């Protein structure tokens, strides 16, 4: 491209932007309606993308806190909808996870620690204070495997686990709710109508399976089975491989050991489910894809409304400036130059809407951060996508009026009143 043609293109671009801004000032109401549609679409893109990115980042950090190679063994992944409703689904007949299987996995050379884990909701009471809270039955190694810290007192040990002692560790939220500023260590609390002695206070890490800020109580798994929940049909295992052991090695050893202990033949499928960090993230990403679908749908509606406004404004602009177009053509302006000018005007109009949407989107992200626990973060790609979508909307919906302007006969245009 020669320097002359480049300069001409820049001048045409500058002229088109100037005319578009003049049109905005001259037709404030029409322009405002167009800008509003574009702005809503862009705002939705930014706000939802920021929220989803923030949530995904939090999920990733939560999983990293328990170790990138830690994985989970569940009774099953879920039901099989293909089964006849009159019969139990296949997964319902899978055997429950047993403490014996936890002990088996602890003996494997690649495994550092394994914890049994079960949970239910019970009333926890101290003096006149009571609360409904999650009560977890876990093996003694749970603080090491699940993350977090004992901030006051201690956790229970293998001897207390084997004896089924009625002792409990409260998380900070539960301790604050029941005892306020009072030291809870040694105090008796009642869980499901029975007395337990508080031996520690636990700082909970964020948790995918329950709210990180919720109250919780932790008791030895044997105690949980004997006194709180007499069944363990949905207990799970949390498995932490030894440092330096590849995840695939640990998974293979655990899967082989469980299949052998359950007497499965080589051709039979696993009657248990193993979830790694990657698999959990995969399941999470599948669920967040619905957010993106909603985001795209709402944005498309906003851009469609704005696009219709672009056609209306640009068609009116072409009509009002018919004589001007005739003069320009008489002075030598080509059809391409007229087409370019009106496309630049349409794109400028929608880019202004995009800029307004970005400001509104930034405000929405600020409100999400200020008023909710969701950590919204604006991803750079959403800004690029928003501006790109705005400009593309102007081009697509501006092509009809721009093409009409470029095809006007100069003689007829000069006669237009």
N, C-alpha and C positions, 0 to 999 in steps of 0.2 A: 504494500500500500504506500502510495507517494505521500510526501509531506502535505501537499495541497489537499488531497482527498481526506487525509486524517484531520486537518484543520477544519475542513468543511463539515465533517462528521461531528466534531466537537462543538462547532457553532450551532449545528442543527439540534444537537442534544441539549445545549444550554438554552436555545430558543424554545424548544419544546417544554423543558422544565419550567421556564419562566411563564409561558402561556398557560401551562397547567396550574401553576400557583395563582395566576391572575384569575383563572376560571374558578378556583376554590373560593377566592375572596368575593367574586361577583355573584356566585351561586351558593351561598353558605348552607342553606337548608338542604338542597339536593346533595351537595358534597358531603354534608354531615351524615346523611343517611347511608351513603356509600361507604364512607370511612368507618361508620359504626359496624356495618356488616363485616368488613375486613378485620377491624380491630377485635371483634368478638372471636373470630376464627383464630387469629394469631394469639390472643390471650389464652384461649383454651389450650393451644399447642404448648405454649410456654409453661403454663401452670401445671398441667397434667404431666408433661415430660419432667419438670423439676421435681414433682412429688414422687413419681415412679423412680427416678434416678436416686433420690434421697432414700427411699425405702429399700431399694436394691442394695445401696451401699451399706445400710444398717444391717440387712440380712447377711451380707458377706462378712461384716465385722463380727457379728454374733457367731457365725460358724467358725471363723478363725480363732475365736477365744477358746473354743474347746479343742483346738488343734486341727490343722488341715487334714490329718489322716484319721481322725476319730470318726467312727461310723456307728450305725445303730442296727439292731436286729429286732424286728417286730414279728408278731404272730402272722400277719398278712398285710398286703398292700390295701386290700379292700374287697368289696363284693364283686361278684360276676353277674352282671345283669342278664346274661344269656341263659341263666339257669331258670328252670320252671319255678314260678312263684309258689307252687304247692310243695316244693322240696327245699331243704336247706342248701344254700350256695356252697360250692366246694370249699371256699376259704373258711366257712363256719366249722368245718370238720377238721381244720388244721389243729394240731396239738398246741396248747399254751406253752409259753416260755417258762422253763422250770429253773429253780436255783441250782439244780445239779448241772444244768447246761452252762450256767455262769461259771461254776467251778471247773468244768471241763475246759472251757475256753481260756481261763486263767492259767491253765497248765501248759498251753501251747507256747513254743519257743519264741514266737514273733509277737506275743501279746504282753503288754505291760500291766494293764488293769482292765477289769470288767465290772460293771455295776448292774445289779437288778434295779429296775425302776418301775414303780406303779404310783398311781395318784387318784385321789378322790376328794370330794368336798365335804368338810365336816365343821361342826361348831367347836370353836376353841374358846375357853372361858378362863378368866382370872378375876377373882373377887366379883365385882359387879360389872366388869367389862367382858363383853363377848363379841365374837365376829365369826362369820362364815368365811372359811379360807381353804385354800388347797393344802392338803396334807399328803406328803410324798413319803413312800417307803423306799429307801435306797440302801445299797450296800455301803460299808464304811469308807470305801475309796471315793465316794461321790464328789467331795470338794476338789480332789485332784483331777478327776475325769471330766466333771461338768464345768469346771472353772469357778471363779469367785473366791472369796476369802472369808475365813472365820475371824471376825474383828474383835470379838469378846468371848472368853471362855474357850471351849474346844468342841470338836466333833466326837462322835462315838467311835469305838474301836471294835476289832473283831470279836473280842470276848463278850462285850455288851451285845453285839449283834447275835452271837450264838445263843446267848442266854435270853434274848428277847426282852431286854430291860426296857422299862417304860421311861425313856428319856427322850428329849426333844431339842432340836436346834431350830430357833426361830430366825426368819430373815429380818432385816432392819425394819421393814414396814410393819410386820406383825408385832415385833417387840415395841415399837413406838405406839402402835394402836392400843395394845394391852397395858403397857407399863408407863408410857410417857417417858419422863426423864429418870425413872427409877431403874436401878440395876436389876435385870431379870434373872441373872445367874442364880441358880438354886431355888428359884421360886416354883411353886406347883401350879400347873395349869391343867384344865380338864379338856380332853379331846374325846369326843363321842361318849361323854359321860364317865370317863376313867381318868385317874390322876397321872400326870407325867411331870417329871422334873426337868426344868430348863437348864441345859448345860452349855449352850453357846448361842451367839448371834452371828448370822451369816450375811455377808454382803453379796446379794444376788447379781450375777451378770445379766445382761439382756437375754431373753429367752424366746425362741420361736414358738415354743409349745404353750407358753403362758405369759401373761403380761409381766414384763420385767419389773414394773413398779408395784405389782400386787403383793398382798401378804401371803406368806407361805410358811409351812412348818415341815420339818424333816425328822423322821424317826427311823430306827433300824428296820430293814426290810422284814426280818423275822417278826418283830413287834407289830409291824403293819399287818402282816398276814394273820397273826393270832388275835389281835384285838380291834383292828379298825376295818379291814376288809378281808373276809374269810375266803375269798377267791382271788385268783390272779390270772384270770382268763386273758387279760390284755396287758400284762406286764411286758416290759421290753428290756433290752440289753444295750448299754452304751459301752463300746469297745475302743480302747486306746492302744494302738500298736506301740512297740518299743521304739525309742528314737533311732532313726537311721533305717528302719525296716520299711521297704517300699509298701505302699498301700495295697498293691495287687497281691503281694506275697501274703499279707495279713488276711485279706479277703479270701484268698484261696484256702488258707489253712482253716479259717473259721467255717467256711462253707463245707469243706470236706469233713471237718469234725462233727458238725451238726447233722449232715446227711448220714454219716456213719452211725452216730448215736441214735438216730431215728429210723435206722434200718431201710433207708431208701435205696432202691435199685438204680443202676446207672440210667435207665430210660425214664425214670420217674422225675417229675418236676419237684423243685424245692417246695416244702410245705412250711416255709417261713420267708420273710422278706428282709433283705439287707439294703439299707439306705446309706449311701456315702454322701459327703458334702456336695459333690457334683450333682448327684441325683436329686438332692433336696433343692439345690439351686435350679435344676432343670424343671422340677415341679412348680417351684415358685414362679419362674419365668413364664410358664404356661398360663398361670393364673393372672399374672400382670399383663399378658398379651390382650386380655379383655379390656384393660384400661386403655391400651393403645387403640383398640378398635373403637371404643367410645370416643376417644380423643379425635380420631380421624373423622368419625361421623359428624361430630359437633362442629369441627373445624370446616368440614366440607359444606355444611349448611351455612355457616357464617360467610365463607368465601363465595358461595353461590348467591346469597343475598347481595353481597358487595358487588359481584360481577354483573348482576342484573342492573344494579345502580350505575355501574360504569357504562353499560350500553345506553341506558336512558340519558345520562349526562352527556356522553359523547355524541349521541345522535342529535340532541338539542344544540350542542356546540357546533356541529357540522352545519346544521340549518342556519344558525345565527351568523356563521362566518362564511356563508356561501360566496358572497361578493369578494371577501378577502382571498378565498381560495382561487377564484377566477382571476384576480389581479396577479397573484403569485404565479399561476400557470401562464398568464400572458407575458410575464417577465422572464419566463424560461424555466420555472420550477418543474421538475419531472414528477411523474406519478410516484416513483419510489420515494422522493423527498417528501411529498405530501403524506404518503402512507407512514413513513418513518416519524414525521412530526406528530401525527395523531396517536401512534402507538406509544411514543415517549410520553405524551400527555396522559394517556390512560394508565401507563405504568407508574408515573409519578403520583397520580391520584391514589392508586392502590398502595404504593410504598408509604405514603403519608399515613394511610390506614394501618399499615403494618407497624410503623413507628409508634403510633398511638397504642396499638395492641401490645407492643413490647413494654411500654410504660405501664399499662394496666396489668399485664402479666407479671411484671416485676413487683407491682404492688400486691397482687394476689399471692405470690410466693412469700413476700414479707409477712403477710397476714397468716399464712399457713404456718410459718416458722414461729410467729409470735403467739398464736392462739391454740395451736395443737402440738402434740409431741412428734409430729412427722417432720423429719429433717429434709425439707425441700431444697434442692440445689439445681440451679439452672444449667443444663448441659450446653456447651457451645454450639453443638449441632442444631439445637432447637432454635437458636437465634438465626443461624444461617438458613435453616429450613423455613422459618417464618417469613423472613425477608424474600427468599426465593419464591415461596408460594404466593406472596403478595404481588411480586413483579410478574410472575407467570399469569396470575389472574387478570392483571391489567392487559397483558398481551393477548390472551385468549379471548377475553370478552371485548377488548377494544378493536379486534381485527375487523369486525363487521362495520362499525362506523368509520374506521380508518380507510377501509376498502371503498366505502361509499364516497368518502371525500376525495380519494385519489382518482376516482372514475368520473368526477364531475366534468362536464364539457365547459371549457373556459368561456366561450361566448355566452352560453346559457347562464353560467354562474354570474357573469358581469351584468346580465339583465335582471338578475334576481332582486326583488324588492322585499 
